[in-house]
Structure formats: C-alpha cells, structure tokens
Amino acid sequence: MQRLLSAKTNTPFKVHHLAFDDTNAECANHLQQIGFLPGEEIVVQCRALFNPGPVVVRIGASTFALRHCEAACIFVV
C-alpha cells in the first residue's frame, strides 16, 4: 500500500482507502462523492514539474487534476 503521491505513472492501481483528519475531512468527503472509492481503478497520468503540484489521474471514465493535499489522502494498492 502506498500514497497516490508516490504511485508510478501509467500503472493501474486500486483505491484502498482515503485517510483524513479534521483538517481535510471535507476534502476526503468530496473525493468519495466524485468516485474515489475503495476498489476503484486509478491511474496517475502525470504530475506537475514543481512540487507540491497537482497530480492528473484517471478513475473510471473521468480525468481529474488533484491538488497535492487531495492526492496525499488517497492510498492505493
């Protein structure tokens, strides 16, 4: 298991869980509402050249640019 931030690009993973605390609970809730649920296949398509920057991911038929803080709370296997 690893954070989405460290996942290899163009490799399929499955969402394991979203980890959140009081500071990012709203963010995790939003991610779940748009489809970031355990078992969903996710692929990191690219990352920003600067760190911390956005991460572009594909989940299902949708593509999202996630903020660094959003990608940090997603764990994949």
Contact map, one row per residue, 1 for C-alpha under 8 A:
11100000000000010000000000000000000000000000000000000000000000000000000000111
11110110000000000000000000000000000000000000000000000000000000000000000000111
11111110000000000000000000000000000000000000000000000000000000000000001111110
01111110000000000000000000000000000000000001000000000000000000000000001111110
00111110000000000000000000000000000000000000000000000010000000000001001100000
01111111000000000000000000000000000000000000000000000000000000000000000000000
01111111101000000000000000000000000000000001000000000000000000000000000000010
00000111111000000000000000000000000000000001000000000000000000000000000000000
00000011111000000000000000000000000000000011110000000000000000000000000000000
00000001111100000000000000000000000000000011110000000000000000000000000000000
00000011111110000000000000000000000000000011000000000000000000000000000000000
00000000011111000000000000000000000000001111000000000000000000000000000000000
00000000001111100000000000000000000000001110000000000000000000000000000000011
00000000000111110000000000000000000001111100000000000000000000000000000000011
00000000000011111100000000000000000111111100000000000000000000000000000001111
10000000000001111100000000000000000011100000000000000000000000000000000001111
00000000000000111110000000000000000011000000000000000000000000000000000001110
00000000000000111111000000010000000000000000000000000000000000000000000011100
00000000000000001111100000010000000000000000000000000000000000000000000011100
00000000000000000111111110010000000000000000000000000000000000000000000010000
00000000000000000011111110000000000000000000000000000000000000000000000000000
00000000000000000001111110000000000000000000000000000000000000000000000000000
00000000000000000001111111000000000000000000000000000000000000000000000000000
00000000000000000001111111110000000000000000000000000000000000000000000000000
00000000000000000001111111111000000000000000000000000000000000000000000000000
00000000000000000000001111111100000000000000000000000000000000000000000000000
00000000000000000000000111111110000000000000000000000000000000000000010000000
00000000000000000111000111111111000000000000000000000000000000000000010010000
00000000000000000000000011111111100000000000000000000000000000000000000000000
00000000000000000000000001111111110000000000000000000000000000000000000000000
00000000000000000000000000111111111100000000000000000000000000000000010000000
00000000000000000000000000011111111110000000000000000000000000000000000000000
00000000000000000000000000001111111100000000000000000000000000000000000000000
00000000000000000000000000000111111100000000000000000000000000000000000000000
00000000000000000000000000000011111110010000000000000000001000000000000000000
00000000000000100000000000000011111111010000000000000000001000000000000000000
00000000000000111000000000000001001111110000000000000000000000000000000000000
00000000000001111000000000000000000111110000000000000000000000000000000000000
00000000000001110000000000000000000011111000000000000000000000000000000000000
00000000000001100000000000000000001111111100000000000000001100000000000000000
00000000000111100000000000000000000000111110000000000000001100000000000000000
00000000000111100000000000000000000000011111000000000000111100000000000000000
00000000111110000000000000000000000000001111100000000000111000000000000000000
00010011111100000000000000000000000000000111111000000011110000000000000000000
00000000110000000000000000000000000000000011111000000011110000000000000000000
00000000110000000000000000000000000000000001111100000011100000000000000000000
00000000000000000000000000000000000000000001111110001111000000000000000000000
00000000000000000000000000000000000000000000011111111110000000000000000000000
00000000000000000000000000000000000000000000001111101000000000000000000000000
00000000000000000000000000000000000000000000000111111000000000000000000000000
00000000000000000000000000000000000000000000000111111000000000000000000000000
00000000000000000000000000000000000000000000000101111100000000000001000000000
00000000000000000000000000000000000000000000001111111110000000000011000000000
00000000000000000000000000000000000000000000001100011111000000001111000000000
00001000000000000000000000000000000000000001111100001111100000001111001000000
00000000000000000000000000000000000000000001111000000111110000111100000000000
00000000000000000000000000000000000000000111110000000011111000111100000000000
00000000000000000000000000000000000000000111100000000001111111110000000000000
00000000000000000000000000000000001100011110000000000000111111110000000000000
00000000000000000000000000000000000000011100000000000000011111000000000000000
00000000000000000000000000000000000000000000000000000000011111100000000000000
00000000000000000000000000000000000000000000000000000000011111110000000000000
00000000000000000000000000000000000000000000000000000001111011111000000000000
00000000000000000000000000000000000000000000000000000001111001111100000000000
00000000000000000000000000000000000000000000000000000111100000111110000000000
00000000000000000000000000000000000000000000000000000111100000011111111000000
00000000000000000000000000000000000000000000000000001110000000001111111000000
00001000000000000000000000000000000000000000000000011110000000000111111100000
00000000000000000000000000000000000000000000000000000000000000000111111110000
00000000000000000000000000110010000000000000000000000000000000000111111111000
00111000000000000000000000000000000000000000000000000010000000000111111111000
00111000000000000000000000000000000000000000000000000000000000000001111111100
00110000000000000111000000010000000000000000000000000000000000000000111111100
00110000000000111110000000000000000000000000000000000000000000000000011111110
11110000000000111110000000000000000000000000000000000000000000000000000111111
11110010000011111000000000000000000000000000000000000000000000000000000001111
11000000000011110000000000000000000000000000000000000000000000000000000000111
